[in-house]
Amino acid sequence: MTRIQRVFVVGAGALGSSLAGLLKKAAQTEPVLVGKSPHLKAISQKGLLFISEDGAEELIGLATAEPAEVPFLGAGDLVLLAGKMTDAPFVSAWLKEKAAADTTVVALQNGIMVAKAWEELLSRPVDRGLAFYGANSLEPGRVTCYEGALRFKHSERTEDLCELFAGLSLRCRVKDDFESFVWIKLAINCLANPLAGILGANNRGLSRDVLNPAKKAILDEVLAVAQSRGVLLDLTVEKINGYLSGENIPSLHTDLVRGRPTEIEYLNGAVARLGREKGIPCPANELISSLVRYQSGQSIH
């Protein structure tokens, strides 16, 4: 198999820019950040101000491109899909014309059935990964990156991808039991993202015990739906509270503040839909989804 020569990080938000910055810091490849946001424009003009969790700052020069500027991609190219699922129709429209059949595409979005959605849009196989770390971009051209991990579904290509992050504090691993990680991340996001959006709280605020009854109601339903699909999770509210540390603000809150569509249909909305299919009542996830839809003006899908 051709080694990875170029990495195109598609989605110039907090996650995408942090990934491009991390790849540049690891110095194993020359990443290209792709998007159309004011954040991308600022990075292309002045570089990315990369802020670590300890407050250390580093100005990183990154190659950037708008979708129309992306060259045709071949066997040595890898695409990291780091934007929102709400952007998937637009991204797939141009990427389908650029990527060859042997170009590797890896989807990093939150939620379940993400790879299937991308595969239907792109008419090609898509690898899967998840970011278990936080990133915030409070103004164009800067991103704060919190400690954490990357997990990828095991394949020869994702093994090569993990090697590109070698030497960083970010822990990168490939996993054969990837589906359990999808549901673990989904459970965390079903608690953290909508509550952050509704309450305007950061992770530290979300971990407060006063919210435990609400978190337990949501989590119990996620666990029941996961079990109905053959995935058994050893998760409790207390364990998830342990993940919710620091000042990171979940991205759904940022989406609401900036008037962007949210991913609620891929999180709590998806749990509620799967619950209905399996005959499992999910009133807490139905409720939280409807509140977020109201705040964002989204209709039910």
C-alpha positions in Angstrom: 0.0 0.0 0.0 1.2 3.5 -0.9 2.4 5.4 2.2 0.5 8.5 3.3 2.0 11.5 1.6 -0.5 14.2 2.1 -3.3 14.8 4.7 -6.2 17.0 4.0 -8.2 18.0 7.1 -11.6 19.0 5.9 -13.5 21.3 8.3 -11.8 24.4 9.5 -13.4 24.6 12.9 -11.9 24.0 16.3 -11.5 20.3 15.8 -10.1 20.5 12.3 -7.7 23.3 13.0 -6.5 21.6 16.2 -5.9 18.3 14.2 -4.0 20.2 11.5 -1.9 21.9 14.2 -1.1 18.7 15.9 -0.1 17.0 12.7 2.2 20.0 11.9 3.7 19.8 15.4 4.4 16.1 15.0 6.3 16.9 11.8 5.5 13.6 10.1 3.5 15.2 7.2 2.5 18.6 5.8 -1.3 18.9 6.5 -3.6 21.0 4.5 -6.6 22.6 6.3 -9.7 22.8 4.1 -12.7 25.0 4.6 -14.3 28.4 3.9 -14.7 29.9 7.4 -13.3 33.2 8.8 -11.1 31.0 11.0 -9.5 29.5 7.9 -9.0 33.0 6.4 -7.2 34.2 9.6 -5.0 31.1 9.6 -4.0 31.5 6.0 -3.1 35.1 6.6 -1.4 35.0 10.0 -1.0 31.3 11.0 -2.7 29.3 13.7 -2.2 30.4 17.3 -2.2 27.0 19.0 -2.9 27.2 22.7 -2.3 24.0 24.9 -4.3 23.2 28.0 -1.5 24.5 30.2 -1.7 27.9 28.4 1.5 27.5 26.3 1.1 29.3 23.0 2.7 28.5 19.6 2.1 30.2 16.3 1.9 27.5 13.6 2.1 28.1 9.9 -0.4 25.9 8.1 -1.2 25.2 4.5 -4.8 26.1 3.8 -7.2 25.6 0.9 -10.8 26.3 0.0 -12.7 23.3 -1.5 -12.3 24.6 -5.1 -8.5 24.7 -4.5 -8.1 21.1 -3.4 -6.2 19.1 -6.1 -7.3 15.7 -7.3 -6.5 13.1 -4.6 -4.8 9.8 -5.1 -3.6 6.7 -3.3 -1.0 8.6 -1.2 -3.6 11.1 0.1 -5.7 10.8 3.2 -8.8 12.9 4.0 -9.8 13.6 7.6 -13.4 14.6 7.7 -13.4 16.9 10.8 -16.5 19.2 10.2 -20.0 18.8 11.3 -22.4 16.2 9.9 -24.7 19.1 9.1 -22.1 20.1 6.5 -21.8 16.6 5.0 -24.0 17.2 1.9 -21.9 20.2 0.8 -18.6 18.5 1.6 -19.5 15.2 -0.2 -20.6 17.1 -3.3 -17.1 18.5 -4.0 -15.1 15.6 -2.4 -16.8 13.0 -4.6 -15.3 14.8 -7.6 -11.8 15.1 -6.1 -11.0 11.8 -4.4 -9.9 8.7 -6.4 -11.2 5.3 -5.4 -7.9 4.5 -3.6 -7.9 7.8 -1.6 -8.4 7.1 2.1 -11.3 8.9 3.8 -11.7 8.9 7.6 -14.8 10.4 9.3 -14.4 11.8 12.8 -17.9 13.1 13.4 -19.8 12.4 16.6 -22.8 10.1 16.5 -23.9 6.7 15.3 -24.1 5.4 11.8 -21.8 8.2 10.7 -19.7 6.0 8.4 -22.8 4.7 6.7 -24.1 8.2 6.1 -20.8 9.3 4.5 -20.5 6.1 2.4 -24.0 6.7 1.0 -23.1 10.3 0.2 -19.7 9.5 -1.3 -20.5 6.1 -2.8 -17.2 4.7 -1.4 -15.9 3.0 1.8 -15.1 5.4 4.7 -12.9 4.6 7.7 -13.9 5.8 11.1 -12.3 7.7 14.0 -13.3 9.6 17.1 -11.7 12.6 18.9 -11.8 12.1 22.7 -10.4 15.6 23.4 -11.8 19.1 23.5 -10.9 22.1 21.3 -12.3 25.6 21.3 -11.9 28.5 18.9 -13.1 31.6 20.5 -11.9 33.9 17.8 -10.6 33.4 14.2 -7.0 32.3 14.0 -6.7 30.7 17.4 -7.6 27.4 19.0 -7.3 26.0 22.4 -6.6 22.2 22.5 -7.2 20.1 25.6 -5.5 16.8 26.5 -7.1 13.6 25.3 -7.0 10.9 22.7 -7.8 9.8 19.2 -9.3 6.4 18.5 -9.6 4.8 15.0 -11.3 1.7 13.7 -8.6 -0.8 13.0 -7.3 -0.9 9.4 -3.9 -0.8 7.8 -4.5 2.8 6.8 -5.5 4.0 10.3 -2.4 2.3 11.7 -0.4 4.5 9.3 -2.4 7.5 10.3 -1.7 7.0 14.0 2.0 7.0 13.3 1.6 10.6 12.0 0.7 11.7 15.5 3.7 10.0 17.1 5.6 12.1 19.7 2.7 14.1 20.9 1.0 14.0 24.3 -2.3 13.1 22.4 -2.8 9.4 22.6 -3.6 7.8 19.3 -4.7 4.2 19.1 -6.5 1.8 16.6 -9.2 -0.4 18.0 -10.8 -3.7 16.8 -13.8 -3.1 19.2 -14.4 0.3 17.8 -18.2 0.1 18.0 -18.1 0.3 21.8 -16.0 3.5 21.6 -18.7 5.0 19.3 -21.3 4.4 21.9 -19.1 5.6 24.8 -18.5 8.8 22.9 -22.2 9.0 22.0 -23.1 8.7 25.7 -20.7 11.4 26.7 -22.0 13.7 24.0 -25.6 13.0 24.7 -25.1 14.3 28.2 -22.5 17.1 27.6 -23.6 18.7 24.3 -27.3 19.4 24.8 -26.9 20.4 28.5 -24.1 22.8 27.5 -26.2 24.2 24.8 -29.2 24.7 27.1 -27.4 25.8 30.2 -24.4 27.6 28.7 -22.1 25.6 30.9 -18.5 24.3 30.4 -17.4 20.8 31.2 -16.6 21.7 34.8 -20.0 23.1 35.3 -21.7 20.1 33.7 -19.9 17.7 36.1 -21.7 19.2 39.1 -23.7 16.7 41.1 -26.9 18.9 40.9 -27.2 17.8 37.3 -26.8 14.1 38.1 -30.5 13.2 38.0 -30.9 14.7 34.5 -27.7 13.0 33.3 -28.8 9.6 34.7 -32.2 9.8 32.9 -30.4 10.5 29.6 -27.7 7.9 30.2 -30.0 5.1 31.2 -31.8 5.4 27.9 -28.6 5.5 25.9 -27.4 2.3 27.7 -30.7 0.5 27.0 -30.6 1.4 23.3 -26.9 0.4 23.0 -27.7 -3.0 24.7 -30.6 -3.6 22.2 -27.9 -3.3 19.4 -25.6 -5.7 21.1 -23.3 -3.2 22.8 -22.9 -3.5 26.6 -21.4 -0.4 28.2 -19.9 -0.1 31.7 -20.8 3.6 32.1 -22.2 5.5 35.0 -22.9 9.2 35.6 -20.0 9.3 38.0 -17.6 8.0 35.3 -18.8 10.5 32.8 -18.4 13.3 35.3 -14.8 12.2 35.5 -14.5 12.9 31.8 -16.1 16.3 32.1 -13.2 18.3 33.5 -11.6 21.6 32.6 -12.9 24.7 30.9 -13.8 23.2 27.5 -17.2 24.1 26.2 -19.0 21.4 24.2 -19.5 22.4 20.6 -23.3 22.3 20.5 -23.3 25.4 22.7 -21.0 27.2 20.2 -23.3 26.2 17.3 -26.3 27.7 19.1 -24.5 30.9 19.9 -23.3 31.3 16.3 -26.7 30.4 14.8 -25.5 27.2 13.1 -27.4 23.9 12.8 -26.6 21.5 15.6 -25.8 17.8 15.5 -28.7 16.9 17.9 -30.2 14.5 15.3 -27.0 12.4 15.4 -26.9 12.4 19.2 -30.0 12.4 21.4 -32.3 12.5 18.4 -30.7 9.3 17.0 -31.0 7.6 20.4 -34.7 8.5 20.5 -35.3 7.2 17.0 -33.5 3.9 17.6 -35.4 3.6 20.8 -38.7 3.9 18.9 -37.6 1.3 16.4 -36.8 -1.1 19.3 -39.8 -0.3 21.4 -37.6 1.4 24.1 -39.1 4.5 25.5 -36.6 7.4 25.6 -38.5 10.4 27.0 -35.4 12.1 28.4 -33.7 12.1 25.0 -36.9 13.1 23.3 -37.2 16.0 25.7 -33.6 17.2 25.4 -33.8 17.0 21.6 -37.0 19.0 21.4 -35.5 21.7 23.6 -32.4 22.0 21.4 -34.5 22.0 18.2 -36.5 24.9 19.7 -33.4 26.9 20.5 -31.9 26.3 17.1 -35.0 26.5 15.0 -34.5 23.0 13.6 -37.4 20.8 12.7 -37.5 17.1 13.5 -36.1 14.8 10.9 
